[in-house]
Amino acid sequence: MCRIPSICTRCRLRAVKGRVDIDKEIEKANTKRDKASQTVLKQRKIVENVREAASKAVVELEEQKLRDAEAEVNALQEGIEQFRMLKLEG
C-alpha cells in the first residue's frame, strides 16, 4: 500500500470502495467511454476532410481535438480497469 494516498490512484480507490457502487461506476465509465469513442470516430473524419481544403492552423486545431478525444478514451479505459481491479480485490 502506498504511503502517500493523496497521490496513489489505487489508494484513493480503496478509500472510496465502501462509499460507491463499483458496478455502477464501471457502467457510467463505459457509457462515457463509448460516447468518447464516437467522438474520436467523428473527429477522425473531420481531420481527413480538412487536411486538403483547410489552412494549416485549422488542420492543427482539428488534430489537437482528435488527440484530446483519444486521450479521454484512454483515461476512461484506465479508470474502468482500476475499478475492475478494485472489485476483484474485494
Phi, psi and omega in degrees: 000143182289143177273352180237078185297340179288345181256321186282118180299318181299319179292321178297321178296320178298323182294328181263357186308315181282349185258349182233155174273106186299318179299321179293319179295320177297317179299315179298317181293323177298317179297315179296320180296318179298318178295318180294324177296321176296321177298319179300314180299316179296318182292326176299318178297319179298315180299316179300319183288326184273345183304320184272329190256343188256167178289165181300321180297319179293317179300315179298320178297314180292324176294323177294319177299321178295314179299319179297317179295319177296321178296323178296317178299315180297318180295319178295320178296319178298319178298318178299315180297322179293319177296321178296318178296318179298320179296319180292327179291334185289000000 
